[in-house]
Amino acid sequence: MTKAPRTAPQRPSAQWSEAARRPPDAVLVDIVMGGLNGLELCREIRMRPPLKHTAIIAVTQLSDAEYWRSRLAEAGAIGLVSKPMNANSIVEIERLLSRCDPA
């Protein structure tokens, strides 16, 4: 990955415009969020052609991670990392990203 980390703009319409203009290499999505949940957001990302190659990693503190892992994979996520996050979580994220083909 060569791009610097970015945070999402606050307005949803601005987020999609920015993502289409400068597609991120990867995004982290929480399963539990206000508005869309992480699964819905994965599907939304995959429906947008400029984001076709963006790696999606979900994070959760939910106890039924295996249930979510399979559904997230179907929606286009490359993996799921449990919270609270720690140094091992970063290693897992690096491992997941290393399996991705660069766009």
Biopython code that builds the backbone (N, CA, C, O; Angstrom):
import numpy as np
from Bio.PDB.StructureBuilder import StructureBuilder

atoms = [
    (1, "MET", "N", (0.836, -1.174, 0.000)),
    (1, "MET", "CA", (0.000, 0.000, 0.000)),
    (1, "MET", "C", (0.879, 1.234, 0.000)),
    (1, "MET", "O", (1.868, 1.327, 0.728)),
    (2, "THR", "N", (0.496, 2.158, -0.821)),
    (2, "THR", "CA", (1.314, 3.352, -0.953)),
    (2, "THR", "C", (0.602, 4.621, -0.531)),
    (2, "THR", "O", (1.240, 5.660, -0.364)),
    (3, "LYS", "N", (-0.688, 4.557, -0.359)),
    (3, "LYS", "CA", (-1.446, 5.765, -0.034)),
    (3, "LYS", "C", (-1.422, 6.028, 1.466)),
    (3, "LYS", "O", (-1.365, 5.101, 2.273)),
    (4, "ALA", "N", (-1.467, 7.300, 1.823)),
    (4, "ALA", "CA", (-1.514, 7.673, 3.234)),
    (4, "ALA", "C", (-2.895, 7.374, 3.799)),
    (4, "ALA", "O", (-3.884, 7.449, 3.070)),
    (5, "PRO", "N", (-2.986, 7.034, 5.089)),
    (5, "PRO", "CA", (-4.299, 6.792, 5.704)),
    (5, "PRO", "C", (-5.170, 8.036, 5.627)),
    (5, "PRO", "O", (-4.678, 9.162, 5.693)),
    (6, "ARG", "N", (-6.476, 7.812, 5.484)),
    (6, "ARG", "CA", (-7.445, 8.911, 5.454)),
    (6, "ARG", "C", (-8.625, 8.529, 6.319)),
    (6, "ARG", "O", (-8.894, 7.350, 6.545)),
    (7, "THR", "N", (-9.318, 9.532, 6.796)),
    (7, "THR", "CA", (-10.588, 9.299, 7.474)),
    (7, "THR", "C", (-11.695, 9.753, 6.542)),
    (7, "THR", "O", (-11.467, 10.562, 5.643)),
    (8, "ALA", "N", (-12.892, 9.236, 6.758)),
    (8, "ALA", "CA", (-14.022, 9.551, 5.885)),
    (8, "ALA", "C", (-14.563, 10.943, 6.184)),
    (8, "ALA", "O", (-14.578, 11.374, 7.338)),
    (9, "PRO", "N", (-15.010, 11.652, 5.137)),
    (9, "PRO", "CA", (-15.705, 12.927, 5.367)),
    (9, "PRO", "C", (-16.966, 12.695, 6.196)),
    (9, "PRO", "O", (-17.479, 11.576, 6.240)),
    (10, "GLN", "N", (-17.460, 13.719, 6.839)),
    (10, "GLN", "CA", (-18.617, 13.580, 7.723)),
    (10, "GLN", "C", (-19.938, 13.394, 6.983)),
    (10, "GLN", "O", (-20.811, 12.681, 7.477)),
    (11, "ARG", "N", (-20.113, 14.007, 5.823)),
    (11, "ARG", "CA", (-21.373, 13.878, 5.080)),
    (11, "ARG", "C", (-21.329, 12.631, 4.205)),
    (11, "ARG", "O", (-20.362, 12.452, 3.466)),
    (12, "PRO", "N", (-22.353, 11.748, 4.260)),
    (12, "PRO", "CA", (-22.337, 10.522, 3.450)),
    (12, "PRO", "C", (-22.136, 10.770, 1.961)),
    (12, "PRO", "O", (-21.378, 10.042, 1.321)),
    (13, "SER", "N", (-22.789, 11.773, 1.396)),
    (13, "SER", "CA", (-22.620, 12.029, -0.038)),
    (13, "SER", "C", (-21.173, 12.399, -0.358)),
    (13, "SER", "O", (-20.649, 12.017, -1.405)),
    (14, "ALA", "N", (-20.536, 13.133, 0.532)),
    (14, "ALA", "CA", (-19.132, 13.496, 0.338)),
    (14, "ALA", "C", (-18.237, 12.269, 0.441)),
    (14, "ALA", "O", (-17.217, 12.187, -0.243)),
    (15, "GLN", "N", (-18.606, 11.318, 1.287)),
    (15, "GLN", "CA", (-17.815, 10.094, 1.427)),
    (15, "GLN", "C", (-17.768, 9.328, 0.116)),
    (15, "GLN", "O", (-16.697, 8.909, -0.323)),
    (16, "TRP", "N", (-18.928, 9.142, -0.513)),
    (16, "TRP", "CA", (-18.964, 8.378, -1.763)),
    (16, "TRP", "C", (-18.248, 9.127, -2.874)),
    (16, "TRP", "O", (-17.565, 8.507, -3.689)),
    (17, "SER", "N", (-18.388, 10.436, -2.923)),
    (17, "SER", "CA", (-17.699, 11.228, -3.951)),
    (17, "SER", "C", (-16.189, 11.126, -3.784)),
    (17, "SER", "O", (-15.463, 10.927, -4.758)),
    (18, "GLU", "N", (-15.726, 11.261, -2.563)),
    (18, "GLU", "CA", (-14.293, 11.167, -2.281)),
    (18, "GLU", "C", (-13.773, 9.769, -2.596)),
    (18, "GLU", "O", (-12.695, 9.629, -3.174)),
    (19, "ALA", "N", (-14.516, 8.744, -2.229)),
    (19, "ALA", "CA", (-14.091, 7.365, -2.483)),
    (19, "ALA", "C", (-14.032, 7.071, -3.979)),
    (19, "ALA", "O", (-13.146, 6.343, -4.426)),
    (20, "ALA", "N", (-14.954, 7.621, -4.753)),
    (20, "ALA", "CA", (-14.939, 7.414, -6.202)),
    (20, "ALA", "C", (-13.764, 8.154, -6.842)),
    (20, "ALA", "O", (-13.149, 7.671, -7.793)),
    (21, "ARG", "N", (-13.469, 9.324, -6.305)),
    (21, "ARG", "CA", (-12.377, 10.138, -6.846)),
    (21, "ARG", "C", (-11.011, 9.570, -6.485)),
    (21, "ARG", "O", (-10.097, 9.554, -7.309)),
    (22, "ARG", "N", (-10.882, 9.106, -5.250)),
    (22, "ARG", "CA", (-9.619, 8.549, -4.747)),
    (22, "ARG", "C", (-9.916, 7.255, -3.997)),
    (22, "ARG", "O", (-9.953, 7.257, -2.766)),
    (23, "PRO", "N", (-10.130, 6.145, -4.717)),
    (23, "PRO", "CA", (-10.494, 4.898, -4.037)),
    (23, "PRO", "C", (-9.431, 4.480, -3.017)),
    (23, "PRO", "O", (-8.239, 4.469, -3.324)),
    (24, "PRO", "N", (-9.867, 4.142, -1.813)),
    (24, "PRO", "CA", (-8.905, 3.695, -0.797)),
    (24, "PRO", "C", (-8.413, 2.287, -1.107)),
    (24, "PRO", "O", (-9.109, 1.513, -1.765)),
    (25, "ASP", "N", (-7.223, 1.957, -0.636)),
    (25, "ASP", "CA", (-6.713, 0.589, -0.753)),
    (25, "ASP", "C", (-7.519, -0.349, 0.128)),
    (25, "ASP", "O", (-7.787, -1.490, -0.248)),
    (26, "ALA", "N", (-7.903, 0.136, 1.302)),
    (26, "ALA", "CA", (-8.605, -0.709, 2.275)),
    (26, "ALA", "C", (-9.490, 0.150, 3.161)),
    (26, "ALA", "O", (-9.238, 1.338, 3.360)),
    (27, "VAL", "N", (-10.537, -0.481, 3.689)),
    (27, "VAL", "CA", (-11.396, 0.168, 4.672)),
    (27, "VAL", "C", (-11.653, -0.799, 5.820)),
    (27, "VAL", "O", (-11.757, -2.010, 5.623)),
    (28, "LEU", "N", (-11.752, -0.245, 7.011)),
    (28, "LEU", "CA", (-12.182, -0.995, 8.192)),
    (28, "LEU", "C", (-13.614, -0.585, 8.481)),
    (28, "LEU", "O", (-13.921, 0.604, 8.561)),
    (29, "VAL", "N", (-14.493, -1.571, 8.639)),
    (29, "VAL", "CA", (-15.885, -1.279, 8.978)),
    (29, "VAL", "C", (-16.247, -2.038, 10.240)),
    (29, "VAL", "O", (-15.886, -3.203, 10.401)),
    (30, "ASP", "N", (-16.956, -1.378, 11.125)),
    (30, "ASP", "CA", (-17.467, -2.043, 12.319)),
    (30, "ASP", "C", (-18.802, -2.671, 11.953)),
    (30, "ASP", "O", (-19.571, -2.083, 11.193)),
    (31, "ILE", "N", (-19.086, -3.840, 12.474)),
    (31, "ILE", "CA", (-20.377, -4.469, 12.194)),
    (31, "ILE", "C", (-21.497, -3.641, 12.791)),
    (31, "ILE", "O", (-22.549, -3.478, 12.173)),
    (32, "VAL", "N", (-21.280, -3.115, 13.994)),
    (32, "VAL", "CA", (-22.317, -2.325, 14.664)),
    (32, "VAL", "C", (-21.989, -0.846, 14.486)),
    (32, "VAL", "O", (-21.020, -0.336, 15.050)),
    (33, "MET", "N", (-22.820, -0.163, 13.685)),
    (33, "MET", "CA", (-22.652, 1.268, 13.431)),
    (33, "MET", "C", (-24.037, 1.894, 13.381)),
    (33, "MET", "O", (-25.039, 1.190, 13.254)),
    (34, "GLY", "N", (-24.090, 3.194, 13.481)),
    (34, "GLY", "CA", (-25.351, 3.891, 13.287)),
    (34, "GLY", "C", (-25.692, 3.915, 11.800)),
    (34, "GLY", "O", (-24.788, 3.990, 10.967)),
    (35, "GLY", "N", (-26.952, 3.854, 11.458)),
    (35, "GLY", "CA", (-27.338, 3.823, 10.043)),
    (35, "GLY", "C", (-27.123, 2.433, 9.486)),
    (35, "GLY", "O", (-27.736, 1.473, 9.954)),
    (36, "LEU", "N", (-26.254, 2.313, 8.486)),
    (36, "LEU", "CA", (-25.931, 1.004, 7.918)),
    (36, "LEU", "C", (-25.126, 0.186, 8.912)),
    (36, "LEU", "O", (-24.323, 0.738, 9.665)),
    (37, "ASN", "N", (-25.334, -1.142, 8.921)),
    (37, "ASN", "CA", (-24.404, -1.970, 9.688)),
    (37, "ASN", "C", (-23.246, -2.344, 8.764)),
    (37, "ASN", "O", (-23.293, -2.065, 7.566)),
    (38, "GLY", "N", (-22.224, -2.964, 9.305)),
    (38, "GLY", "CA", (-21.037, -3.292, 8.526)),
    (38, "GLY", "C", (-21.317, -4.189, 7.338)),
    (38, "GLY", "O", (-20.696, -4.033, 6.286)),
    (39, "LEU", "N", (-22.239, -5.124, 7.484)),
    (39, "LEU", "CA", (-22.603, -6.018, 6.390)),
    (39, "LEU", "C", (-23.241, -5.224, 5.245)),
    (39, "LEU", "O", (-22.899, -5.422, 4.080)),
    (40, "GLU", "N", (-24.152, -4.343, 5.580)),
    (40, "GLU", "CA", (-24.801, -3.507, 4.561)),
    (40, "GLU", "C", (-23.784, -2.587, 3.876)),
    (40, "GLU", "O", (-23.852, -2.362, 2.667)),
    (41, "LEU", "N", (-22.847, -2.062, 4.661)),
    (41, "LEU", "CA", (-21.834, -1.184, 4.087)),
    (41, "LEU", "C", (-20.929, -1.957, 3.129)),
    (41, "LEU", "O", (-20.557, -1.432, 2.079)),
    (42, "CYS", "N", (-20.572, -3.192, 3.471)),
    (42, "CYS", "CA", (-19.776, -4.021, 2.555)),
    (42, "CYS", "C", (-20.492, -4.172, 1.223)),
    (42, "CYS", "O", (-19.889, -4.007, 0.163)),
    (43, "ARG", "N", (-21.759, -4.482, 1.280)),
    (43, "ARG", "CA", (-22.543, -4.638, 0.043)),
    (43, "ARG", "C", (-22.585, -3.335, -0.752)),
    (43, "ARG", "O", (-22.455, -3.341, -1.976)),
    (44, "GLU", "N", (-22.766, -2.233, -0.053)),
    (44, "GLU", "CA", (-22.821, -0.922, -0.709)),
    (44, "GLU", "C", (-21.483, -0.606, -1.384)),
    (44, "GLU", "O", (-21.461, -0.108, -2.509)),
    (45, "ILE", "N", (-20.389, -0.888, -0.715)),
    (45, "ILE", "CA", (-19.062, -0.650, -1.289)),
    (45, "ILE", "C", (-18.882, -1.483, -2.553)),
    (45, "ILE", "O", (-18.403, -0.976, -3.567)),
    (46, "ARG", "N", (-19.258, -2.746, -2.499)),
    (46, "ARG", "CA", (-19.066, -3.642, -3.646)),
    (46, "ARG", "C", (-19.943, -3.273, -4.845)),
    (46, "ARG", "O", (-19.628, -3.651, -5.973)),
    (47, "MET", "N", (-21.021, -2.552, -4.623)),
    (47, "MET", "CA", (-21.889, -2.138, -5.729)),
    (47, "MET", "C", (-21.323, -0.931, -6.482)),
    (47, "MET", "O", (-21.851, -0.549, -7.527)),
    (48, "ARG", "N", (-20.275, -0.342, -5.968)),
    (48, "ARG", "CA", (-19.705, 0.867, -6.579)),
    (48, "ARG", "C", (-18.424, 0.495, -7.338)),
    (48, "ARG", "O", (-17.420, 0.144, -6.719)),
    (49, "PRO", "N", (-18.456, 0.572, -8.682)),
    (49, "PRO", "CA", (-17.310, 0.142, -9.489)),
    (49, "PRO", "C", (-15.955, 0.730, -9.091)),
    (49, "PRO", "O", (-14.967, -0.003, -9.130)),
    (50, "PRO", "N", (-15.846, 2.010, -8.712)),
    (50, "PRO", "CA", (-14.517, 2.508, -8.349)),
    (50, "PRO", "C", (-13.923, 1.811, -7.116)),
    (50, "PRO", "O", (-12.714, 1.871, -6.891)),
    (51, "LEU", "N", (-14.772, 1.153, -6.322)),
    (51, "LEU", "CA", (-14.305, 0.519, -5.084)),
    (51, "LEU", "C", (-14.170, -0.996, -5.225)),
    (51, "LEU", "O", (-14.000, -1.707, -4.235)),
    (52, "LYS", "N", (-14.247, -1.480, -6.460)),
    (52, "LYS", "CA", (-14.232, -2.917, -6.729)),
    (52, "LYS", "C", (-13.026, -3.624, -6.107)),
    (52, "LYS", "O", (-13.149, -4.756, -5.639)),
    (53, "HIS", "N", (-11.872, -2.973, -6.100)),
    (53, "HIS", "CA", (-10.648, -3.603, -5.602)),
    (53, "HIS", "C", (-10.279, -3.175, -4.182)),
    (53, "HIS", "O", (-9.215, -3.546, -3.685)),
    (54, "THR", "N", (-11.129, -2.412, -3.532)),
    (54, "THR", "CA", (-10.847, -1.974, -2.165)),
    (54, "THR", "C", (-11.009, -3.144, -1.204)),
    (54, "THR", "O", (-12.047, -3.805, -1.192)),
    (55, "ALA", "N", (-9.991, -3.397, -0.405)),
    (55, "ALA", "CA", (-10.063, -4.459, 0.605)),
    (55, "ALA", "C", (-10.943, -3.981, 1.752)),
    (55, "ALA", "O", (-10.798, -2.858, 2.234)),
    (56, "ILE", "N", (-11.860, -4.849, 2.186)),
    (56, "ILE", "CA", (-12.751, -4.518, 3.298)),
    (56, "ILE", "C", (-12.465, -5.484, 4.438)),
    (56, "ILE", "O", (-12.525, -6.701, 4.263)),
    (57, "ILE", "N", (-12.154, -4.936, 5.604)),
    (57, "ILE", "CA", (-11.961, -5.733, 6.813)),
    (57, "ILE", "C", (-12.963, -5.238, 7.841)),
    (57, "ILE", "O", (-13.044, -4.042, 8.122)),
    (58, "ALA", "N", (-13.720, -6.164, 8.395)),
    (58, "ALA", "CA", (-14.711, -5.819, 9.413)),
    (58, "ALA", "C", (-14.121, -6.054, 10.797)),
    (58, "ALA", "O", (-13.253, -6.906, 10.984)),
    (59, "VAL", "N", (-14.607, -5.286, 11.756)),
    (59, "VAL", "CA", (-14.227, -5.468, 13.157)),
    (59, "VAL", "C", (-15.503, -5.591, 13.980)),
    (59, "VAL", "O", (-16.532, -4.999, 13.653)),
    (60, "THR", "N", (-15.416, -6.369, 15.052)),
    (60, "THR", "CA", (-16.591, -6.528, 15.914)),
    (60, "THR", "C", (-16.183, -6.957, 17.311)),
    (60, "THR", "O", (-15.116, -7.533, 17.527)),
    (61, "GLN", "N", (-17.056, -6.661, 18.239)),
    (61, "GLN", "CA", (-16.919, -7.198, 19.589)),
    (61, "GLN", "C", (-18.043, -8.183, 19.871)),
    (61, "GLN", "O", (-18.173, -8.679, 20.990)),
    (62, "LEU", "N", (-18.864, -8.469, 18.847)),
    (62, "LEU", "CA", (-19.974, -9.409, 19.014)),
    (62, "LEU", "C", (-19.443, -10.819, 19.255)),
    (62, "LEU", "O", (-18.400, -11.195, 18.721)),
    (63, "SER", "N", (-20.159, -11.588, 20.055)),
    (63, "SER", "CA", (-19.698, -12.928, 20.410)),
    (63, "SER", "C", (-19.914, -13.947, 19.299)),
    (63, "SER", "O", (-19.278, -15.001, 19.307)),
    (64, "ASP", "N", (-20.792, -13.662, 18.346)),
    (64, "ASP", "CA", (-21.078, -14.616, 17.271)),
    (64, "ASP", "C", (-20.292, -14.276, 16.001)),
    (64, "ASP", "O", (-20.866, -14.133, 14.922)),
    (65, "ALA", "N", (-18.982, -14.150, 16.148)),
    (65, "ALA", "CA", (-18.117, -13.728, 15.046)),
    (65, "ALA", "C", (-18.184, -14.690, 13.863)),
    (65, "ALA", "O", (-18.145, -14.245, 12.716)),
    (66, "GLU", "N", (-18.284, -15.987, 14.108)),
    (66, "GLU", "CA", (-18.324, -16.947, 12.999)),
    (66, "GLU", "C", (-19.560, -16.746, 12.133)),
    (66, "GLU", "O", (-19.484, -16.866, 10.910)),
    (67, "TYR", "N", (-20.685, -16.446, 12.745)),
    (67, "TYR", "CA", (-21.905, -16.139, 11.997)),
    (67, "TYR", "C", (-21.642, -14.970, 11.047)),
    (67, "TYR", "O", (-21.995, -15.027, 9.869)),
    (68, "TRP", "N", (-21.027, -13.923, 11.564)),
    (68, "TRP", "CA", (-20.760, -12.727, 10.769)),
    (68, "TRP", "C", (-19.667, -12.962, 9.739)),
    (68, "TRP", "O", (-19.730, -12.420, 8.636)),
    (69, "ARG", "N", (-18.670, -13.758, 10.083)),
    (69, "ARG", "CA", (-17.541, -13.996, 9.174)),
    (69, "ARG", "C", (-18.023, -14.520, 7.817)),
    (69, "ARG", "O", (-17.588, -14.029, 6.775)),
    (70, "SER", "N", (-18.915, -15.508, 7.825)),
    (70, "SER", "CA", (-19.390, -16.078, 6.559)),
    (70, "SER", "C", (-20.248, -15.080, 5.783)),
    (70, "SER", "O", (-20.135, -14.996, 4.560)),
    (71, "ARG", "N", (-21.090, -14.336, 6.461)),
    (71, "ARG", "CA", (-21.927, -13.358, 5.774)),
    (71, "ARG", "C", (-21.106, -12.202, 5.205)),
    (71, "ARG", "O", (-21.384, -11.707, 4.113)),
    (72, "LEU", "N", (-20.108, -11.787, 5.947)),
    (72, "LEU", "CA", (-19.235, -10.718, 5.461)),
    (72, "LEU", "C", (-18.437, -11.171, 4.241)),
    (72, "LEU", "O", (-18.240, -10.395, 3.306)),
    (73, "ALA", "N", (-17.978, -12.422, 4.245)),
    (73, "ALA", "CA", (-17.256, -12.948, 3.083)),
    (73, "ALA", "C", (-18.158, -12.934, 1.852)),
    (73, "ALA", "O", (-17.723, -12.563, 0.761)),
    (74, "GLU", "N", (-19.406, -13.338, 2.030)),
    (74, "GLU", "CA", (-20.367, -13.308, 0.915)),
    (74, "GLU", "C", (-20.579, -11.883, 0.403)),
    (74, "GLU", "O", (-20.840, -11.678, -0.783)),
    (75, "ALA", "N", (-20.468, -10.908, 1.293)),
    (75, "ALA", "CA", (-20.680, -9.502, 0.926)),
    (75, "ALA", "C", (-19.413, -8.838, 0.390)),
    (75, "ALA", "O", (-19.455, -7.681, -0.030)),
    (76, "GLY", "N", (-18.286, -9.554, 0.398)),
    (76, "GLY", "CA", (-17.070, -9.011, -0.182)),
    (76, "GLY", "C", (-15.970, -8.620, 0.777)),
    (76, "GLY", "O", (-14.940, -8.107, 0.340)),
    (77, "ALA", "N", (-16.147, -8.844, 2.079)),
    (77, "ALA", "CA", (-15.083, -8.537, 3.039)),
    (77, "ALA", "C", (-14.009, -9.622, 2.973)),
    (77, "ALA", "O", (-14.310, -10.784, 2.702)),
    (78, "ILE", "N", (-12.770, -9.241, 3.219)),
    (78, "ILE", "CA", (-11.679, -10.214, 3.190)),
    (78, "ILE", "C", (-11.409, -10.827, 4.553)),
    (78, "ILE", "O", (-10.650, -11.791, 4.653)),
    (79, "GLY", "N", (-12.014, -10.289, 5.603)),
    (79, "GLY", "CA", (-11.791, -10.854, 6.920)),
    (79, "GLY", "C", (-12.508, -10.100, 8.015)),
    (79, "GLY", "O", (-13.118, -9.054, 7.796)),
    (80, "LEU", "N", (-12.412, -10.670, 9.200)),
    (80, "LEU", "CA", (-13.050, -10.118, 10.397)),
    (80, "LEU", "C", (-12.052, -10.171, 11.538)),
    (80, "LEU", "O", (-11.422, -11.202, 11.774)),
    (81, "VAL", "N", (-11.910, -9.068, 12.241)),
    (81, "VAL", "CA", (-11.000, -8.966, 13.376)),
    (81, "VAL", "C", (-11.831, -8.634, 14.604)),
    (81, "VAL", "O", (-12.707, -7.770, 14.563)),
    (82, "SER", "N", (-11.547, -9.333, 15.701)),
    (82, "SER", "CA", (-12.302, -9.118, 16.935)),
    (82, "SER", "C", (-11.768, -7.924, 17.712)),
    (82, "SER", "O", (-10.573, -7.627, 17.692)),
    (83, "LYS", "N", (-12.686, -7.246, 18.398)),
    (83, "LYS", "CA", (-12.336, -6.161, 19.315)),
    (83, "LYS", "C", (-12.448, -6.699, 20.732)),
    (83, "LYS", "O", (-13.175, -7.668, 20.951)),
    (84, "PRO", "N", (-11.771, -6.124, 21.684)),
    (84, "PRO", "CA", (-10.910, -4.953, 21.539)),
    (84, "PRO", "C", (-9.659, -5.308, 20.738)),
    (84, "PRO", "O", (-9.134, -6.419, 20.822)),
    (85, "MET", "N", (-9.204, -4.339, 19.967)),
    (85, "MET", "CA", (-8.040, -4.560, 19.121)),
    (85, "MET", "C", (-6.766, -4.367, 19.934)),
    (85, "MET", "O", (-6.715, -3.585, 20.883)),
    (86, "ASN", "N", (-5.736, -5.112, 19.526)),
    (86, "ASN", "CA", (-4.435, -5.034, 20.183)),
    (86, "ASN", "C", (-3.352, -5.272, 19.128)),
    (86, "ASN", "O", (-3.648, -5.238, 17.934)),
    (87, "ALA", "N", (-2.132, -5.507, 19.536)),
    (87, "ALA", "CA", (-1.032, -5.717, 18.584)),
    (87, "ALA", "C", (-1.301, -6.920, 17.685)),
    (87, "ALA", "O", (-0.970, -6.887, 16.500)),
    (88, "ASN", "N", (-1.894, -7.978, 18.228)),
    (88, "ASN", "CA", (-2.216, -9.149, 17.411)),
    (88, "ASN", "C", (-3.247, -8.807, 16.340)),
    (88, "ASN", "O", (-3.224, -9.382, 15.252)),
    (89, "SER", "N", (-4.136, -7.888, 16.636)),
    (89, "SER", "CA", (-5.132, -7.459, 15.649)),
    (89, "SER", "C", (-4.454, -6.801, 14.453)),
    (89, "SER", "O", (-4.845, -7.025, 13.308)),
    (90, "ILE", "N", (-3.446, -5.996, 14.722)),
    (90, "ILE", "CA", (-2.712, -5.328, 13.642)),
    (90, "ILE", "C", (-1.990, -6.358, 12.785)),
    (90, "ILE", "O", (-1.966, -6.241, 11.560)),
    (91, "VAL", "N", (-1.407, -7.356, 13.417)),
    (91, "VAL", "CA", (-0.746, -8.437, 12.674)),
    (91, "VAL", "C", (-1.763, -9.162, 11.795)),
    (91, "VAL", "O", (-1.466, -9.484, 10.644)),
    (92, "GLU", "N", (-2.947, -9.420, 12.319)),
    (92, "GLU", "CA", (-4.000, -10.082, 11.548)),
    (92, "GLU", "C", (-4.445, -9.220, 10.369)),
    (92, "GLU", "O", (-4.651, -9.737, 9.271)),
    (93, "ILE", "N", (-4.593, -7.930, 10.580)),
    (93, "ILE", "CA", (-4.963, -7.028, 9.485)),
    (93, "ILE", "C", (-3.882, -7.040, 8.408)),
    (93, "ILE", "O", (-4.194, -7.095, 7.219)),
    (94, "GLU", "N", (-2.618, -6.989, 8.811)),
    (94, "GLU", "CA", (-1.518, -7.052, 7.843)),
    (94, "GLU", "C", (-1.551, -8.364, 7.068)),
    (94, "GLU", "O", (-1.318, -8.374, 5.859)),
    (95, "ARG", "N", (-1.838, -9.467, 7.746)),
    (95, "ARG", "CA", (-1.917, -10.773, 7.089)),
    (95, "ARG", "C", (-3.036, -10.779, 6.051)),
    (95, "ARG", "O", (-2.844, -11.232, 4.922)),
    (96, "LEU", "N", (-4.200, -10.276, 6.440)),
    (96, "LEU", "CA", (-5.328, -10.230, 5.513)),
    (96, "LEU", "C", (-5.006, -9.369, 4.293)),
    (96, "LEU", "O", (-5.305, -9.753, 3.163)),
    (97, "LEU", "N", (-4.408, -8.224, 4.518)),
    (97, "LEU", "CA", (-4.083, -7.325, 3.411)),
    (97, "LEU", "C", (-3.005, -7.906, 2.499)),
    (97, "LEU", "O", (-3.004, -7.635, 1.299)),
    (98, "SER", "N", (-2.099, -8.694, 3.048)),
    (98, "SER", "CA", (-1.030, -9.275, 2.227)),
    (98, "SER", "C", (-1.569, -10.280, 1.217)),
    (98, "SER", "O", (-0.903, -10.577, 0.225)),
    (99, "ARG", "N", (-2.763, -10.803, 1.456)),
    (99, "ARG", "CA", (-3.378, -11.761, 0.528)),
    (99, "ARG", "C", (-4.087, -11.071, -0.628)),
    (99, "ARG", "O", (-4.495, -11.731, -1.583)),
    (100, "CYS", "N", (-4.237, -9.764, -0.556)),
    (100, "CYS", "CA", (-4.978, -9.021, -1.589)),
    (100, "CYS", "C", (-4.094, -8.762, -2.796)),
    (100, "CYS", "O", (-2.887, -8.549, -2.680)),
    (101, "ASP", "N", (-4.734, -8.786, -3.961)),
    (101, "ASP", "CA", (-4.048, -8.385, -5.189)),
    (101, "ASP", "C", (-4.066, -6.869, -5.258)),
    (101, "ASP", "O", (-5.116, -6.257, -5.059)),
    (102, "PRO", "N", (-2.925, -6.250, -5.537)),
    (102, "PRO", "CA", (-2.952, -4.796, -5.700)),
    (102, "PRO", "C", (-3.768, -4.427, -6.928)),
    (102, "PRO", "O", (-3.687, -5.092, -7.961)),
    (103, "ALA", "N", (-4.552, -3.367, -6.812)),
    (103, "ALA", "CA", (-5.411, -2.942, -7.935)),
    (103, "ALA", "C", (-4.604, -2.221, -8.984)),
    (103, "ALA", "O", (-5.152, -1.792, -9.998)),
]
sb = StructureBuilder()
sb.init_structure("model")
sb.init_model(0)
sb.init_chain("A")
sb.init_seg("    ")
for serial, (resi, resn, name, xyz) in enumerate(atoms, 1):
    if name == "N":
        sb.init_residue(resn, " ", resi, " ")
    sb.init_atom(name, np.array(xyz, "f"), 0.0, 1.0, " ", f" {name:<3s}", serial, name[0])
structure = sb.get_structure()
